[in-house]
Amino acid sequence: MATTSSPDTQRKPRKHFSMIRGFHLADVFTLGNAACGVGAVFLAMAYMASHSLPQFLWAAALAPAAFVFDVFDGRIARWRQTQSALGRELDSLADVISFGVMPATLGFAAGLDGGWDCAVLVYFVCCGVSRLARYNVTAEALAEDASGKVKYFEGTPIPTSVALVGILALAAWQGRVGDAVWGGVWQLGPWMLHPLVLMFALSGTLMISKTLRIPKL
């Protein structure tokens, strides 16, 4: 007796192959961005266990590497005219890792580990996620021509957090992390606050600003 496949079973392979065909060269660079972010998080955790300065500096070095991948994925997508909703979502997910979670992890590893510090770092990451989500839903409205290219950013782009990583790398190079972190530490109520963490609060706030408009190059 012959058996027949259900319609759902027949559709699944098609959906699967359709998704594979949706990946382009630009998406490979986007995944390179994500890989740099994940690698930096692993190195930051390794640094916390070993306190080996090279591990911290290598983790910090992966931030500009992720930035380079992030720049090129957009340029390649426009050059090859392969911009897609899938590519935009991939880019946002990679940016959350490399320019949100990774800088916060490095900040914690550098000694910004008090209770108030953690609250600020969580705020920073949430601002980054919100910034990317808002950009994704408003990108089409902000585009001014048929190319779909957005002319300006509302709030600072999340890759600007590379500057925070640079500051942390300089502090680590000078031995000003951990108990010797720049700015010292304050006792505020039940928790500790390292003033240096306020740069994360400022960065996060600027990212979600709706009044700050920055031209997109």
Secondary structure per residue as TSV (DSSP state, phi and psi in degrees):
chain	resnum	aa	ss	phi	psi
A	1	M	-	360.0	128.0
A	2	A	-	-76.2	143.5
A	3	T	-	-108.4	148.6
A	4	T	-	-120.8	146.8
A	5	S	-	-83.6	147.4
A	6	S	-	-71.1	157.4
A	7	P	H	-56.9	-37.8
A	8	D	H	-64.0	-40.8
A	9	T	H	-64.6	-37.0
A	10	Q	H	-71.2	-30.5
A	11	R	H	-78.1	-31.6
A	12	K	H	-55.6	-48.6
A	13	P	H	-59.4	-37.2
A	14	R	H	-63.9	-43.2
A	15	K	H	-62.8	-40.5
A	16	H	H	-61.3	-50.7
A	17	F	H	-68.1	-31.0
A	18	S	H	-62.8	-38.3
A	19	M	H	-67.7	-40.4
A	20	I	H	-61.4	-42.7
A	21	R	H	-66.9	-16.5
A	22	G	T	-78.2	-10.8
A	23	F	-	-85.2	141.5
A	24	H	-	-130.1	177.0
A	25	L	H	-58.0	-40.5
A	26	A	H	-59.4	-34.2
A	27	D	H	-68.0	-28.4
A	28	V	H	-64.2	-40.8
A	29	F	H	-67.0	-36.2
A	30	T	H	-62.2	-42.1
A	31	L	H	-67.9	-30.1
A	32	G	H	-63.3	-38.5
A	33	N	H	-58.7	-49.8
A	34	A	H	-61.9	-39.8
A	35	A	H	-62.6	-39.7
A	36	C	H	-62.3	-42.6
A	37	G	H	-63.4	-45.0
A	38	V	H	-65.3	-42.4
A	39	G	H	-60.0	-39.2
A	40	A	H	-66.5	-38.8
A	41	V	H	-61.9	-43.6
A	42	F	H	-62.1	-42.9
A	43	L	H	-65.7	-36.6
A	44	A	H	-63.5	-41.3
A	45	M	H	-66.7	-38.8
A	46	A	H	-64.0	-37.9
A	47	Y	H	-62.6	-39.0
A	48	M	H	-63.9	-28.5
A	49	A	H	-84.0	-34.8
A	50	S	H	-108.3	-21.8
A	51	H	-	55.6	36.3
A	52	S	-	-89.1	114.4
A	53	L	H	-54.9	-43.3
A	54	P	H	-55.8	-35.2
A	55	Q	H	-64.7	-40.9
A	56	F	H	-65.8	-43.5
A	57	L	H	-67.8	-36.9
A	58	W	H	-65.8	-38.3
A	59	A	H	-61.3	-44.2
A	60	A	H	-65.0	-36.4
A	61	A	H	-65.3	-24.8
A	62	L	H	-73.3	-15.7
A	63	A	H	-66.7	-52.7
A	64	P	H	-64.3	-30.1
A	65	A	H	-63.6	-42.5
A	66	A	H	-62.8	-37.5
A	67	F	H	-62.8	-41.1
A	68	V	H	-62.5	-45.1
A	69	F	H	-60.1	-40.6
A	70	D	H	-64.7	-39.1
A	71	V	H	-67.1	-45.2
A	72	F	H	-72.4	-29.7
A	73	D	H	-65.2	-37.9
A	74	G	H	-68.9	-42.2
A	75	R	H	-65.3	-40.5
A	76	I	H	-67.1	-39.9
A	77	A	H	-61.9	-40.9
A	78	R	H	-71.6	-38.2
A	79	W	H	-63.8	-43.5
A	80	R	H	-90.5	-1.5
A	81	Q	T	54.8	49.4
A	82	T	-	-121.1	28.4
A	83	Q	-	-66.9	138.5
A	84	S	-	-152.9	165.2
A	85	A	H	-63.2	-37.0
A	86	L	H	-62.0	-45.0
A	87	G	H	-62.3	-39.4
A	88	R	H	-65.2	-41.4
A	89	E	H	-67.7	-41.2
A	90	L	H	-59.1	-43.3
A	91	D	H	-60.9	-43.2
A	92	S	H	-65.5	-43.0
A	93	L	H	-64.1	-40.7
A	94	A	H	-65.2	-40.3
A	95	D	H	-65.5	-35.4
A	96	V	H	-59.0	-41.4
A	97	I	I	-70.5	-52.8
A	98	S	I	-77.7	-31.3
A	99	F	I	-118.4	1.8
A	100	G	I	-118.2	-69.9
A	101	V	I	-65.2	-43.0
A	102	M	H	-63.3	-48.9
A	103	P	H	-60.6	-38.2
A	104	A	H	-64.6	-39.9
A	105	T	H	-64.6	-42.1
A	106	L	H	-64.9	-37.8
A	107	G	H	-61.5	-45.0
A	108	F	H	-62.3	-44.3
A	109	A	H	-63.9	-30.4
A	110	A	T	-76.2	-7.8
A	111	G	T	118.8	1.4
A	112	L	-	-85.2	68.2
A	113	D	-	-120.8	14.9
A	114	G	S	-73.3	170.7
A	115	G	H	-60.9	-44.9
A	116	W	H	-69.0	-33.4
A	117	D	H	-59.8	-46.5
A	118	C	H	-62.5	-39.2
A	119	A	H	-62.1	-41.4
A	120	V	H	-67.0	-41.6
A	121	L	H	-65.0	-38.7
A	122	V	H	-64.1	-42.8
A	123	Y	H	-58.2	-44.1
A	124	F	H	-59.2	-47.6
A	125	V	H	-65.2	-41.5
A	126	C	H	-63.8	-36.8
A	127	C	H	-63.5	-41.2
A	128	G	H	-62.8	-43.8
A	129	V	H	-62.9	-44.2
A	130	S	H	-63.6	-40.6
A	131	R	H	-60.1	-45.1
A	132	L	H	-69.2	-40.5
A	133	A	H	-63.8	-42.8
A	134	R	H	-64.2	-40.5
A	135	Y	H	-61.6	-43.4
A	136	N	H	-62.6	-38.8
A	137	V	H	-83.7	-15.6
A	138	T	H	-109.9	-1.9
A	139	A	H	-58.2	-43.9
A	140	E	H	-66.3	-37.1
A	141	A	H	-69.4	-31.4
A	142	L	H	-83.0	-18.7
A	143	A	B	-67.8	136.6
A	144	E	-	-110.3	-1.0
A	145	D	S	-145.8	179.0
A	146	A	T	-66.5	-19.9
A	147	S	T	-69.7	-18.5
A	148	G	-	78.9	6.7
A	149	K	-	-78.1	130.5
A	150	V	B	-78.5	136.0
A	151	K	-	-85.8	-24.7
A	152	Y	E	-152.3	160.9
A	153	F	E	-101.0	141.2
A	154	E	E	-93.6	111.6
A	155	G	S	84.5	163.4
A	156	T	-	-71.9	139.4
A	157	P	-	-63.3	147.3
A	158	I	G	-62.4	-28.3
A	159	P	G	-63.1	-11.7
A	160	T	G	-64.4	-13.0
A	161	S	G	-67.1	-10.1
A	162	V	H	-57.3	-31.9
A	163	A	H	-63.2	-37.0
A	164	L	H	-64.1	-41.5
A	165	V	H	-63.4	-38.6
A	166	G	H	-61.9	-40.6
A	167	I	H	-64.4	-42.4
A	168	L	H	-65.2	-38.6
A	169	A	H	-64.1	-41.4
A	170	L	H	-64.5	-40.9
A	171	A	H	-61.8	-43.4
A	172	A	H	-64.6	-40.5
A	173	W	H	-60.6	-34.9
A	174	Q	T	-89.7	3.7
A	175	G	T	75.6	19.4
A	176	R	-	-103.4	55.5
A	177	V	S	-129.9	174.0
A	178	G	G	66.8	-132.0
A	179	D	G	-67.9	-20.4
A	180	A	G	-101.3	18.7
A	181	V	-	-59.3	145.4
A	182	W	T	-53.6	137.4
A	183	G	T	89.2	-9.7
A	184	G	-	69.6	-152.1
A	185	V	-	-143.9	144.2
A	186	W	E	-116.6	145.7
A	187	Q	E	-98.3	112.3
A	188	L	E	-119.7	100.5
A	189	G	T	65.4	-132.4
A	190	P	T	-81.1	-10.8
A	191	W	E	-121.9	163.7
A	192	M	E	-98.7	148.0
A	193	L	E	-132.4	125.8
A	194	H	-	-94.4	117.5
A	195	P	G	-52.8	-27.8
A	196	L	G	-60.1	-26.9
A	197	V	G	-67.9	-17.0
A	198	L	H	-64.1	-21.0
A	199	M	H	-66.0	-29.3
A	200	F	H	-70.1	-37.9
A	201	A	H	-63.7	-42.4
A	202	L	H	-64.4	-45.6
A	203	S	H	-60.4	-45.1
A	204	G	H	-63.2	-41.8
A	205	T	H	-64.0	-41.5
A	206	L	H	-65.7	-31.6
A	207	M	H	-66.1	-35.9
A	208	I	T	-95.0	3.3
A	209	S	-	-63.7	135.5
A	210	K	S	-99.2	-11.2
A	211	T	S	-92.8	-21.2
A	212	L	-	-84.6	118.0
A	213	R	E	-117.5	126.7
A	214	I	E	-120.5	124.1
A	215	P	E	-58.7	138.6
A	216	K	-	-92.9	121.4
A	217	L	-	-80.8	360.0
